[in-house]
Amino acid sequence: MAEIKIRVLHGDAFQIKADVLILKYAQFTYGLDRDVVNKLETIDSATEAKLPKVGGFYFSNSHHITNTDHLLFIGVPPLRQFGYKEIREFGRKALISIASSKPQAETLLMTIHGPGYGLDEIEAFESQLAGILDSISQHDMPDQLKEIIFIERSQGRATRLQNIVNNLFPESIISTQKKGGLKYITEASVETLRSAGYSSDSKKRAFVAMPFANEFDDCYHYGIQGAVNTAGYLCERADLSSFTGDVMEWVKKRISTADFIIADLTTANPNVYLEVGYAWGLQKKTILLVKDANDLKFDTRGQRCLPYSSIKDLEAKLTNELKEIEM
């Protein structure tokens, strides 16, 4: 095919019609891949033993547990090691694996990786798209491929990701080499996709300590993330429930390598206070936020803190604060 359509849909991955649903296997099951494996094991009890090691893949009939014909699991490193570079490699490996397993596939279904456990949403998605483009550019893909669909349970994230696609690719279409390849992508898009994943670890980062709960999503995505990205930083946070083992080692590493810390002390979440204390111990520059000053506990009551009354107020105050940070 000369052109491949990229779409982001809000919905349920079990319900969307496609030829193949592509999943990661980070040497442990999480989220959607866990749900799929659990259903597969009711049909084949040996499913988990067949899941791939890092660098490998497992291709399976869906047995109608999803609305796709087949399932593809890509073996990736454990979650705490699955960074932007590895996400780019996942995108590339996905298309290569489909080309050898189901070369006649026309529609592929996948999810975004990274933001669910704390990586910067934009950087993670651009890294995955860059890996997909790597395969398309080298024609390491199914010959009949027409469409790649990203499925997302959050309407807000689906909208944000579709906007990224629209900004990178004219009419949300990737042209193959037969149609000119990168010729129709703007120079800015080419540069973004060339570096995504490869240079991510060298970029400046802000680590956000805040409760990883639904009621804080809008505060994070629209009050904090936008201001941080606009200031030129990747914006990361940690969902402790997404990891197994010693999760604090991952958190401590992200804090120690971040350029500064933003902490929302609303609800006085103990994990947030723990992360702030660790950051202070490292003498990291820290911006404290709170919606209700009555939530402040312990020594934070004597610290400068930005109170906010709404998401718009939070974004405005944080934007101004970031301008004052000595870069």
ChimeraX attribute file (.defattr): number of C-alpha atoms within 10 A of each C-alpha:
attribute: neighborCount
match mode: 1-to-1
recipient: residues
	/A:1	14
	/A:2	16
	/A:3	18
	/A:4	19
	/A:5	16
	/A:6	20
	/A:7	18
	/A:8	24
	/A:9	20
	/A:10	15
	/A:11	15
	/A:12	13
	/A:13	22
	/A:14	16
	/A:15	11
	/A:16	16
	/A:17	16
	/A:18	21
	/A:19	19
	/A:20	26
	/A:21	26
	/A:22	23
	/A:23	24
	/A:24	26
	/A:25	24
	/A:26	22
	/A:27	15
	/A:28	17
	/A:29	18
	/A:30	17
	/A:31	9
	/A:32	15
	/A:33	17
	/A:34	16
	/A:35	12
	/A:36	19
	/A:37	19
	/A:38	16
	/A:39	17
	/A:40	20
	/A:41	12
	/A:42	10
	/A:43	11
	/A:44	12
	/A:45	12
	/A:46	11
	/A:47	16
	/A:48	15
	/A:49	7
	/A:50	12
	/A:51	23
	/A:52	19
	/A:53	15
	/A:54	14
	/A:55	12
	/A:56	14
	/A:57	23
	/A:58	18
	/A:59	20
	/A:60	16
	/A:61	14
	/A:62	19
	/A:63	15
	/A:64	11
	/A:65	17
	/A:66	21
	/A:67	17
	/A:68	23
	/A:69	17
	/A:70	22
	/A:71	22
	/A:72	23
	/A:73	23
	/A:74	23
	/A:75	22
	/A:76	23
	/A:77	17
	/A:78	16
	/A:79	19
	/A:80	15
	/A:81	12
	/A:82	16
	/A:83	19
	/A:84	25
	/A:85	20
	/A:86	19
	/A:87	27
	/A:88	26
	/A:89	21
	/A:90	25
	/A:91	25
	/A:92	22
	/A:93	23
	/A:94	24
	/A:95	25
	/A:96	20
	/A:97	22
	/A:98	23
	/A:99	19
	/A:100	12
	/A:101	17
	/A:102	17
	/A:103	16
	/A:104	15
	/A:105	21
	/A:106	18
	/A:107	20
	/A:108	24
	/A:109	22
	/A:110	21
	/A:111	20
	/A:112	23
	/A:113	23
	/A:114	22
	/A:115	19
	/A:116	15
	/A:117	18
	/A:118	20
	/A:119	22
	/A:120	23
	/A:121	22
	/A:122	18
	/A:123	22
	/A:124	25
	/A:125	26
	/A:126	26
	/A:127	32
	/A:128	27
	/A:129	23
	/A:130	25
	/A:131	27
	/A:132	24
	/A:133	24
	/A:134	21
	/A:135	20
	/A:136	23
	/A:137	18
	/A:138	12
	/A:139	16
	/A:140	20
	/A:141	25
	/A:142	23
	/A:143	15
	/A:144	16
	/A:145	22
	/A:146	18
	/A:147	19
	/A:148	20
	/A:149	19
	/A:150	22
	/A:151	20
	/A:152	20
	/A:153	13
	/A:154	13
	/A:155	12
	/A:156	14
	/A:157	18
	/A:158	20
	/A:159	14
	/A:160	15
	/A:161	22
	/A:162	17
	/A:163	13
	/A:164	16
	/A:165	20
	/A:166	14
	/A:167	15
	/A:168	22
	/A:169	19
	/A:170	13
	/A:171	11
	/A:172	18
	/A:173	21
	/A:174	27
	/A:175	23
	/A:176	20
	/A:177	16
	/A:178	11
	/A:179	13
	/A:180	14
	/A:181	17
	/A:182	17
	/A:183	12
	/A:184	15
	/A:185	18
	/A:186	14
	/A:187	11
	/A:188	11
	/A:189	15
	/A:190	16
	/A:191	11
	/A:192	16
	/A:193	21
	/A:194	17
	/A:195	14
	/A:196	24
	/A:197	25
	/A:198	16
	/A:199	11
	/A:200	18
	/A:201	14
	/A:202	7
	/A:203	11
	/A:204	15
	/A:205	23
	/A:206	24
	/A:207	29
	/A:208	28
	/A:209	25
	/A:210	27
	/A:211	24
	/A:212	18
	/A:213	8
	/A:214	8
	/A:215	9
	/A:216	14
	/A:217	14
	/A:218	13
	/A:219	18
	/A:220	22
	/A:221	18
	/A:222	15
	/A:223	23
	/A:224	24
	/A:225	24
	/A:226	17
	/A:227	23
	/A:228	22
	/A:229	16
	/A:230	11
	/A:231	13
	/A:232	13
	/A:233	20
	/A:234	24
	/A:235	28
	/A:236	24
	/A:237	25
	/A:238	23
	/A:239	18
	/A:240	17
	/A:241	9
	/A:242	14
	/A:243	17
	/A:244	12
	/A:245	6
	/A:246	9
	/A:247	15
	/A:248	15
	/A:249	11
	/A:250	15
	/A:251	20
	/A:252	14
	/A:253	10
	/A:254	19
	/A:255	25
	/A:256	16
	/A:257	14
	/A:258	22
	/A:259	18
	/A:260	20
	/A:261	25
	/A:262	22
	/A:263	21
	/A:264	26
	/A:265	26
	/A:266	20
	/A:267	17
	/A:268	16
	/A:269	14
	/A:270	12
	/A:271	14
	/A:272	20
	/A:273	19
	/A:274	13
	/A:275	21
	/A:276	26
	/A:277	12
	/A:278	16
	/A:279	20
	/A:280	13
	/A:281	9
	/A:282	11
	/A:283	11
	/A:284	17
	/A:285	15
	/A:286	19
	/A:287	20
	/A:288	20
	/A:289	22
	/A:290	20
	/A:291	19
	/A:292	13
	/A:293	16
	/A:294	11
	/A:295	14
	/A:296	19
	/A:297	13
	/A:298	7
	/A:299	7
	/A:300	14
	/A:301	12
	/A:302	9
	/A:303	10
	/A:304	11
	/A:305	19
	/A:306	16
	/A:307	18
	/A:308	19
	/A:309	10
	/A:310	12
	/A:311	17
	/A:312	14
	/A:313	13
	/A:314	22
	/A:315	22
	/A:316	15
	/A:317	18
	/A:318	24
	/A:319	18
	/A:320	12
	/A:321	13
	/A:322	16
	/A:323	10
	/A:324	9
	/A:325	10
	/A:326	6
	/A:327	7
